[in-house]
Amino acid sequence: MTPEGKVKAKVKKILDELGVYHFSPQSGIYGRSGIADIIGCHSGRFIAIECKAGRGTTTALQDKELEKVRDAGGVALVINENNIEEVAKCLNDC
């Protein structure tokens, strides 16, 4: 498993533990570019989570999509192995 894959797995485990509905959208030719790695819904709130590893940073297109989620009233997070606790914290505060 890649380092980013490990972050995704940890995030999904947290979401499962919190009872959050979530899925990973299709990427590549049949998907939409820039969409977050994990999409979900918690307590009626739309959630988009972009997972990164190490020094990985979001692209301009990912930033644009995450901002659209925030502008629409959803929660948009960028999570890596150093801030993974933000997932539960944010969802518990929502």
C-alpha distances in whole Angstrom, upper triangle without the diagonal:
4,7,8,6,6,10,10,10,12,14,15,15,18,19,20,22,24,25,24,23,20,18,16,19,18,18,19,22,23,22,24,22,22,21,19,16,17,21,23,26,27,31,32,30,28,24,22,19,17,14,14,12,14,17,16,19,20,22,26,25,23,25,28,26,25,29,30,29,30,33,33,33,30,27,25,22,20,17,15,14,18,20,18,21,22,21,23,26,26,26,29,31,31
4,5,5,6,9,10,10,12,14,15,17,19,20,21,23,25,25,24,24,21,19,16,18,18,16,18,21,22,21,22,20,20,19,17,14,16,20,22,26,27,31,32,29,27,23,21,17,15,12,11,9,11,14,13,16,17,19,23,22,20,22,25,24,23,27,28,27,28,31,32,32,28,26,23,20,17,15,13,12,16,18,16,20,21,20,23,25,25,26,28,30,30
4,5,5,7,9,10,11,13,14,16,17,19,20,22,23,25,23,24,21,19,17,19,20,18,20,23,24,22,23,21,20,19,17,14,16,20,22,25,26,30,31,28,26,22,20,16,14,10,8,6,8,11,10,14,15,18,22,22,19,21,24,23,22,25,27,26,27,30,31,30,27,24,21,18,15,12,9,9,12,14,13,17,18,18,20,22,23,24,26,28,28
4,5,5,6,9,10,11,12,14,16,17,18,20,21,23,21,21,18,16,14,16,16,15,17,21,21,19,19,18,16,16,13,10,12,16,19,22,23,27,27,25,22,19,16,12,10,7,5,5,8,11,9,11,13,15,19,18,16,18,21,19,18,22,23,22,23,26,27,27,23,20,18,15,12,10,8,9,12,13,12,16,16,15,18,21,20,21,24,25,25
4,5,5,6,9,10,10,12,14,15,16,18,20,21,19,19,16,14,12,14,15,14,16,20,20,18,20,18,17,16,14,10,12,15,18,21,22,26,27,25,22,19,16,13,12,8,9,8,12,14,13,15,16,18,21,21,18,20,23,21,20,23,25,23,25,28,28,28,24,21,19,16,14,12,11,11,14,15,13,17,18,16,19,21,21,21,24,26,26
4,5,5,6,9,10,11,13,14,15,17,19,20,19,20,17,16,14,17,18,18,20,24,24,22,23,22,20,19,16,13,13,17,19,22,22,26,27,25,23,20,18,14,13,9,10,9,11,15,14,16,17,20,23,23,20,22,25,23,21,25,26,24,26,29,29,28,25,22,20,17,15,12,10,9,12,13,11,14,16,15,17,20,20,20,23,25,25
4,5,5,6,9,10,11,12,14,15,17,18,17,18,15,15,13,16,18,17,20,24,24,21,21,20,18,17,13,11,11,15,16,19,20,23,25,22,20,17,15,11,10,6,7,7,10,13,12,14,15,18,21,21,17,19,22,20,18,22,23,21,22,26,26,25,21,18,16,13,11,8,6,6,10,10,8,11,13,11,14,16,17,17,20,21,22
4,5,5,6,9,10,10,12,14,15,16,14,15,12,11,10,13,15,15,18,21,21,18,19,18,16,14,11,8,8,12,13,16,18,21,22,20,18,14,12,9,9,6,8,9,13,15,13,15,15,18,21,20,16,18,21,18,17,20,22,19,21,24,24,23,20,17,15,12,11,9,9,10,13,13,10,13,14,11,14,17,17,16,19,21,21
4,5,5,6,9,10,10,12,14,15,14,15,12,12,11,15,16,17,20,23,23,20,22,21,20,18,14,11,10,14,15,17,18,22,23,21,20,16,15,12,12,10,12,12,15,18,17,18,19,21,24,23,20,22,24,22,20,24,25,22,24,27,27,26,22,19,18,15,14,12,11,11,14,14,11,13,15,13,14,17,18,17,19,22,22
4,5,5,6,9,10,11,13,14,14,15,13,14,14,17,19,20,23,26,26,23,24,23,21,19,16,13,12,15,15,17,17,21,22,21,19,16,15,12,13,10,12,12,15,18,17,18,19,22,25,24,21,22,25,23,20,24,25,22,23,27,27,25,21,18,17,14,14,10,10,9,12,11,8,10,12,10,11,14,15,15,17,19,20
4,5,5,6,9,10,11,12,11,12,10,11,11,15,18,18,22,25,24,21,21,21,19,16,13,10,9,11,12,14,14,17,19,17,16,12,12,9,10,8,11,12,15,18,16,17,17,20,23,22,18,19,22,19,17,20,22,19,19,23,23,21,18,15,14,11,11,8,9,10,12,11,7,9,10,7,9,12,12,12,14,17,17
4,5,5,6,9,10,10,9,10,8,9,10,13,16,17,21,24,23,20,21,21,19,17,13,11,8,10,10,13,13,17,18,17,15,12,12,10,12,11,14,15,18,21,19,20,19,22,24,23,20,21,23,20,18,22,22,19,21,24,23,22,18,16,15,13,14,12,13,13,16,14,11,12,13,10,11,15,15,13,15,18,18
4,5,5,6,9,10,10,12,11,12,13,17,19,21,24,27,26,24,25,25,23,20,17,14,12,14,13,15,14,18,20,19,18,15,15,13,15,13,16,17,20,22,21,22,22,25,28,27,23,24,27,24,22,25,26,23,24,27,26,24,21,18,18,16,16,14,14,14,16,15,11,12,14,11,11,14,15,14,15,18,19
4,5,5,6,9,9,11,11,13,15,18,21,22,26,29,28,25,25,25,23,20,17,15,12,14,12,13,12,15,18,17,16,14,14,12,15,13,16,17,20,22,21,22,22,25,27,26,22,23,26,23,20,23,24,21,21,25,24,22,19,16,16,14,15,12,13,13,15,13,9,9,10,7,7,11,12,10,11,15,15
4,5,5,6,5,8,7,10,12,16,19,21,24,27,25,23,23,23,21,18,15,13,10,11,9,10,9,12,14,13,13,11,12,11,14,13,17,18,21,24,22,22,21,24,26,25,21,22,24,21,19,22,22,18,19,23,21,20,16,14,14,13,15,13,15,15,17,15,11,11,12,8,8,11,11,9,11,14,14
4,5,5,6,8,8,11,13,17,20,22,25,28,26,24,25,26,24,21,18,15,12,13,11,12,11,14,16,16,16,14,15,14,17,16,19,21,24,26,25,25,25,27,29,28,24,25,27,24,22,25,25,22,23,26,24,23,19,17,18,17,18,16,18,18,20,18,14,14,15,12,11,15,15,12,14,17,17
4,6,8,11,12,14,17,20,23,25,29,32,30,27,28,29,27,24,20,18,15,16,14,14,12,14,17,17,18,16,17,16,19,18,21,22,25,27,26,27,26,29,31,30,27,27,29,26,24,27,27,24,24,28,26,24,21,18,19,18,19,17,19,18,20,18,14,13,14,11,9,13,14,12,12,16,16
4,6,9,11,14,17,20,23,25,29,32,30,27,27,28,26,23,19,18,15,15,12,11,9,11,14,14,15,13,16,15,18,18,21,23,26,28,26,27,26,29,30,29,25,26,28,25,22,24,25,21,21,25,23,21,18,16,17,16,18,17,19,19,20,17,14,13,13,10,8,11,12,8,9,12,12
4,7,9,13,16,19,22,24,28,31,28,26,26,27,26,22,19,18,14,14,10,10,8,10,12,13,14,13,16,16,19,19,23,25,28,30,28,28,27,30,31,29,26,27,28,25,23,25,25,21,22,25,23,21,18,16,18,18,20,19,21,21,23,20,17,16,16,13,11,14,14,11,12,15,14
4,6,10,13,16,19,21,25,28,25,22,23,24,22,19,16,15,11,10,7,6,5,8,10,10,10,10,12,12,16,17,20,23,26,28,26,25,24,26,28,26,22,23,24,21,19,21,21,17,18,21,19,17,14,13,15,15,17,16,19,20,22,19,16,15,15,11,10,13,12,9,11,14,12
4,7,11,13,16,19,23,25,22,20,20,22,21,17,15,14,10,8,5,5,7,10,10,10,10,10,12,13,16,17,21,23,27,28,26,26,24,26,27,25,22,23,24,20,19,21,20,17,19,21,19,18,14,14,15,16,18,18,20,22,24,21,18,18,18,14,14,17,15,12,15,17,15
4,7,10,13,16,19,22,19,17,17,19,17,14,12,10,7,5,4,7,9,12,12,12,10,9,9,10,13,14,18,20,24,25,23,23,21,22,24,22,19,20,21,18,16,19,19,15,18,20,18,17,14,13,13,14,16,15,18,20,22,19,16,17,17,13,14,17,15,13,16,18,16
4,6,9,12,16,18,16,13,15,16,16,12,10,9,6,6,6,10,12,16,15,15,12,11,10,10,12,13,17,19,23,25,22,22,20,21,23,20,17,20,20,17,16,20,19,16,19,21,19,19,16,15,15,15,16,16,18,20,22,21,18,19,19,15,17,20,18,16,19,21,19
4,7,9,12,15,13,11,12,13,13,10,8,6,5,6,9,12,15,19,18,17,14,12,10,10,10,11,14,17,21,22,19,19,17,18,20,18,15,18,19,15,15,19,18,16,19,21,20,20,17,16,14,14,15,15,16,18,21,20,17,20,19,16,18,21,19,18,21,23,21
4,6,10,12,10,7,9,10,11,8,8,7,7,7,10,14,17,20,19,18,14,13,11,11,11,13,16,19,22,23,20,19,17,17,19,16,14,17,17,14,14,18,17,15,18,20,19,20,17,17,15,16,16,17,19,21,24,22,20,23,21,19,21,24,21,20,24,25,23
4,7,9,7,5,8,10,11,9,10,9,10,11,14,17,21,24,23,21,18,16,14,14,14,15,17,20,23,24,21,20,18,18,19,16,15,18,18,15,17,20,19,18,21,23,22,23,20,20,18,19,18,19,21,23,26,25,23,26,25,22,24,27,25,24,27,29,27
4,7,6,4,7,7,9,8,10,9,11,13,16,20,23,26,25,23,19,18,15,14,13,14,16,18,21,22,18,18,16,15,17,14,13,17,17,14,16,19,19,18,21,23,22,24,21,21,18,18,18,18,20,22,25,24,23,26,25,22,25,28,26,25,29,30,28
4,6,5,7,8,10,11,13,12,15,16,20,23,27,30,28,26,23,21,18,18,16,17,18,20,23,23,19,19,17,16,17,14,14,18,18,16,18,21,21,21,24,25,25,27,24,24,21,21,20,21,22,24,27,27,26,29,28,26,29,31,29,29,32,33,31
4,6,8,9,12,13,15,15,18,19,22,25,29,32,30,28,24,23,20,21,19,20,21,24,26,26,23,22,20,18,19,16,17,20,20,18,20,23,22,22,26,27,26,28,26,26,24,24,23,25,26,28,31,30,29,32,31,29,32,34,32,31,35,36,34
4,7,9,13,12,15,15,16,16,20,23,26,29,27,26,22,21,19,20,19,20,22,24,28,28,24,23,21,19,20,17,17,21,20,17,20,23,21,21,25,25,24,26,24,25,23,24,23,25,26,28,31,30,29,32,30,28,31,33,31,30,33,34,32
4,6,9,8,11,11,13,13,17,20,23,26,24,23,19,18,15,16,15,17,19,22,25,25,21,20,18,16,17,14,13,17,16,14,16,19,17,17,21,22,21,23,21,21,19,20,20,21,23,26,28,27,26,28,27,24,27,29,27,26,30,31,28
4,6,6,10,11,13,13,16,19,23,26,23,21,18,17,14,15,14,16,18,21,24,24,20,19,15,14,14,11,11,14,13,10,13,16,14,15,18,19,18,21,18,19,17,18,18,20,22,25,27,26,25,28,26,24,27,28,26,25,29,29,27
4,6,9,11,13,14,18,21,24,27,25,22,19,17,14,14,12,15,16,19,22,21,17,16,12,10,11,8,8,11,11,9,12,14,14,15,18,19,19,21,19,19,16,17,16,18,20,23,25,24,24,27,25,23,26,28,25,25,29,29,27
4,6,9,12,12,16,19,22,25,23,20,17,15,11,12,9,12,13,17,19,18,15,13,9,8,8,5,4,8,8,6,9,11,11,12,15,16,16,18,16,16,13,14,13,15,17,21,22,21,21,24,21,20,24,25,22,23,26,26,24
4,7,9,9,12,15,18,21,20,17,13,12,8,9,8,11,13,17,20,20,16,14,11,11,12,8,6,9,9,6,8,11,10,10,13,15,15,16,14,13,11,12,12,14,17,20,22,20,19,22,20,18,21,23,20,20,24,24,22
4,6,7,10,13,16,19,18,15,12,9,6,5,5,8,11,14,17,17,14,13,10,11,12,10,7,9,11,8,7,11,11,10,13,15,15,16,13,11,9,9,9,11,13,17,18,17,16,18,16,14,17,19,17,17,20,21,19
4,7,10,14,16,20,19,17,14,11,8,6,5,6,9,13,16,17,14,13,11,13,15,13,10,13,14,11,11,15,15,13,16,19,18,19,15,14,11,10,10,10,12,15,17,16,14,17,16,14,17,19,17,17,21,22,20
4,7,10,13,16,16,14,11,8,6,5,7,8,12,15,18,19,16,16,14,16,18,16,12,15,16,13,12,15,15,13,15,18,17,17,13,12,10,10,10,11,13,15,18,16,14,16,15,12,14,17,15,14,18,19,17
4,7,10,14,13,11,8,6,5,6,9,11,15,18,22,22,19,19,16,18,19,16,13,15,16,12,11,14,14,11,13,16,14,14,11,10,9,11,12,13,16,19,21,18,16,18,16,13,15,17,15,13,17,18,16
4,7,10,10,8,6,5,6,8,12,14,17,20,24,25,22,21,19,21,22,20,17,18,18,15,13,16,15,12,14,17,14,14,10,10,10,12,14,15,18,20,21,19,16,17,15,12,13,16,13,11,14,16,13
4,7,6,5,5,6,9,11,15,17,21,24,27,28,25,24,22,24,24,22,19,20,20,17,15,17,16,12,14,16,14,12,9,9,11,13,16,17,20,22,23,20,18,18,16,13,13,15,13,10,13,14,11
4,5,5,7,7,11,13,16,18,22,24,27,28,26,25,24,26,26,25,21,22,22,19,17,19,18,14,15,17,15,13,10,10,12,14,17,17,20,22,23,20,17,16,15,12,11,13,11,7,10,11,8
4,6,9,10,14,16,20,22,25,28,31,32,30,29,27,29,29,27,24,24,25,22,19,21,20,16,16,18,16,13,11,12,15,16,20,20,24,25,26,22,20,19,17,14,13,14,12,9,10,11,8
4,7,10,13,16,20,22,26,29,32,32,30,28,26,28,28,26,23,23,23,20,18,19,18,14,15,16,13,11,10,11,14,17,20,21,25,27,27,24,22,21,19,16,16,17,14,11,13,13,10
4,6,10,13,16,19,22,26,28,29,27,25,23,24,24,23,20,19,19,16,14,15,14,11,11,13,10,8,6,7,11,13,17,18,22,24,24,21,19,19,16,14,14,15,12,9,12,12,8
4,7,10,14,16,20,23,26,27,24,22,20,21,21,19,16,17,16,13,11,13,12,8,9,12,9,8,5,6,8,11,15,16,20,23,23,20,19,19,16,13,15,16,12,11,14,14,11
4,7,10,13,16,20,23,23,21,19,17,19,19,17,14,15,15,12,10,12,12,8,9,12,11,10,6,5,6,8,11,13,16,19,20,17,15,16,13,10,12,13,10,9,13,13,10
4,7,10,13,17,20,20,17,16,13,15,16,14,11,11,12,9,7,10,10,7,9,12,12,11,8,6,5,6,9,10,14,17,18,15,14,16,13,11,14,15,12,12,15,16,14
4,6,10,13,16,17,14,13,11,14,15,14,10,11,13,11,8,12,13,10,12,15,15,14,11,8,6,5,6,7,10,13,15,12,11,13,11,9,12,14,11,12,15,16,15
4,7,10,13,14,11,10,8,11,13,12,8,10,12,10,8,12,13,12,13,16,17,17,14,11,8,6,5,6,9,12,14,12,11,14,12,11,15,16,14,15,19,19,18
4,7,10,11,9,9,9,12,15,14,11,12,15,14,12,15,17,16,17,20,21,20,17,14,11,8,6,5,6,9,11,10,9,13,12,11,14,16,15,16,19,20,20
4,7,8,5,7,8,11,14,15,12,13,16,16,14,17,19,18,19,22,23,23,20,17,14,11,7,6,5,8,10,10,10,14,14,13,17,18,17,19,22,23,23
4,6,5,8,11,14,17,18,15,16,20,19,18,21,23,22,22,26,27,26,23,20,17,14,10,8,5,6,9,11,11,14,15,15,18,20,20,21,24,25,25
4,5,9,12,15,18,20,17,18,22,22,20,22,25,24,24,28,29,29,26,23,19,16,12,11,7,7,9,11,12,16,16,17,20,21,21,23,26,26,27
4,6,10,13,16,18,16,16,20,20,19,21,24,24,24,26,28,28,26,23,19,16,12,11,9,10,10,13,14,18,18,19,22,22,22,25,27,27,28
4,7,9,13,14,12,13,17,17,16,18,21,21,21,24,26,26,23,20,17,14,10,10,8,11,12,13,14,18,17,18,21,22,21,23,26,26,27
4,7,10,12,10,10,13,14,13,15,18,18,18,21,23,23,21,18,15,12,9,10,10,13,13,13,15,18,17,18,21,22,20,22,25,25,25
4,7,8,6,6,10,10,10,12,14,15,16,18,20,20,18,16,12,11,8,10,11,15,15,15,16,19,17,17,21,21,20,21,25,24,24
4,5,5,6,9,10,11,12,14,16,17,18,20,21,20,18,14,14,11,14,15,18,19,19,20,23,21,21,24,25,23,24,28,27,26
4,5,5,6,9,10,11,12,14,15,16,19,20,19,18,15,15,13,16,18,21,22,21,22,25,22,22,26,26,24,25,29,28,26
4,5,5,6,9,10,11,13,14,15,17,19,17,17,14,15,13,17,18,22,23,22,22,25,23,22,26,26,23,25,28,27,26
4,5,5,6,9,10,11,12,14,16,17,15,14,11,11,10,13,15,19,20,18,19,21,19,18,22,22,20,21,25,24,23
4,6,5,6,9,10,11,12,14,16,14,13,10,10,9,13,15,19,19,18,19,21,18,18,22,22,19,20,24,23,21
4,6,5,6,9,10,10,12,15,14,14,11,13,13,16,19,23,23,21,22,24,21,20,24,24,21,22,25,24,22
4,5,5,6,9,10,11,13,11,12,9,11,12,15,18,22,22,20,21,23,20,19,22,22,19,20,23,23,20
4,5,5,6,9,10,11,9,9,6,8,9,12,15,19,20,17,17,19,16,15,18,19,15,16,20,19,17
4,5,5,6,9,10,9,10,8,10,11,15,18,22,22,19,20,21,18,17,21,20,17,18,21,20,18
4,5,5,6,9,9,10,9,12,14,18,21,24,25,22,22,24,20,19,22,22,18,19,22,21,18
4,5,5,7,5,7,6,10,12,16,19,23,23,20,20,21,17,16,19,19,15,15,19,18,15
4,5,5,5,6,6,10,12,16,19,22,22,19,19,20,16,16,18,17,14,14,17,16,13
4,5,7,9,10,13,16,19,23,26,26,23,23,24,20,19,22,21,17,18,21,19,16
4,6,9,10,14,17,20,24,27,27,24,24,24,21,19,21,21,17,17,20,18,15
4,7,9,13,16,19,23,26,26,22,22,22,18,17,18,18,14,14,17,15,11
4,6,10,13,16,20,23,23,19,19,19,16,14,16,15,12,11,14,13,10
4,7,10,12,16,19,19,16,15,15,12,10,12,12,9,9,12,11,9
4,7,10,13,17,17,14,14,15,11,10,13,13,10,11,14,14,12
4,6,10,13,13,10,10,12,8,8,11,11,9,11,14,14,13
4,7,10,11,9,9,12,9,9,13,13,12,14,17,17,16
4,7,8,6,6,9,8,8,11,12,11,13,16,17,17
4,5,6,6,10,10,10,13,14,14,16,19,20,20
4,6,6,9,10,11,14,15,16,17,19,21,22
4,6,8,9,11,14,14,15,17,19,20,21
4,5,6,8,10,10,11,14,15,16,17
4,5,6,8,9,10,12,14,15,16
4,5,6,6,9,10,11,13,15
4,6,5,6,8,10,10,12
4,6,5,6,9,10,11
4,6,5,6,8,10
4,6,5,6,9
4,5,5,6
4,5,5
4,6
4
